[in-house]
Amino acid sequence: MKPLNPPGPAARRWLRAESAHQRRRCRLLAAEAEALAPRRAKWVDEFLGRLQARGFDESPGVRRRISPDELPARGRRARQGGT
């Protein structure tokens, strides 16, 4: 197989610019996610409250409430990624 040619100066410049753009984009997305943290915590608390108060449908016609000891424990660190 024929060896590949090394990238030229234009390709290296483009790669550096693209990499910098992606780092900026990642920082902005992380900041937006961090800004949502208090609202996310409130949503989780409301959801867990509904599970305890109203329960959920296990199967058609069977509704089950969740006891407080069945709920997951709150982590000490912030959640990564989605929720």
C-alpha positions in Angstrom: 0.0 0.0 0.0 1.2 3.5 -0.8 2.1 5.7 2.2 0.0 8.8 2.8 1.4 12.2 2.3 1.8 14.3 5.4 -0.7 17.2 5.7 0.4 20.5 4.3 0.6 23.9 6.1 -3.0 24.8 5.0 -4.4 21.6 6.4 -2.5 22.1 9.7 -3.9 25.7 9.9 -7.4 24.5 9.3 -7.0 21.7 11.8 -5.8 24.1 14.5 -8.7 26.6 13.8 -11.2 23.8 13.8 -9.9 22.4 17.1 -10.0 25.9 18.7 -13.6 26.3 17.4 -14.6 23.0 18.9 -13.0 23.8 22.3 -15.0 27.1 22.4 -18.2 25.3 21.5 -17.6 22.7 24.2 -17.0 25.5 26.8 -20.2 27.3 25.8 -22.3 24.1 26.0 -20.8 23.2 29.4 -21.6 26.7 30.7 -25.2 26.4 29.4 -25.6 23.0 31.1 -24.1 24.4 34.4 -26.6 27.3 34.3 -29.4 24.7 34.1 -28.2 22.9 37.2 -30.6 24.6 39.7 -33.6 24.1 37.5 -32.6 20.5 36.9 -32.4 19.8 40.6 -35.8 21.3 41.0 -37.2 19.1 38.2 -35.7 16.0 39.8 -37.1 16.9 43.2 -40.6 17.5 41.7 -40.4 14.2 39.8 -39.4 12.2 42.9 -42.2 13.9 44.8 -44.7 12.8 42.2 -43.4 9.3 42.3 -44.0 9.2 46.1 -47.4 11.0 46.0 -49.0 9.5 42.9 -46.9 6.5 42.1 -46.6 5.0 38.6 -48.3 2.3 36.6 -46.4 -1.0 36.9 -48.8 -2.7 34.5 -52.3 -2.0 33.3 -54.5 -1.4 36.4 -51.7 -1.7 38.9 -50.4 1.6 40.4 -47.5 1.5 42.8 -46.1 4.3 45.0 -42.4 4.6 45.8 -41.4 4.7 49.4 -38.6 7.2 50.4 -36.1 4.4 51.1 -36.5 3.2 47.5 -35.5 6.6 46.0 -31.9 7.0 44.8 -29.5 8.9 47.0 -28.4 12.3 45.9 -24.8 12.3 44.7 -22.3 14.7 46.1 -21.0 15.8 42.7 -22.8 17.4 39.8 -24.2 15.1 37.2 -22.3 14.8 34.0 -23.8 14.8 30.5 -27.6 14.6 30.4 -29.1 14.3 33.9 
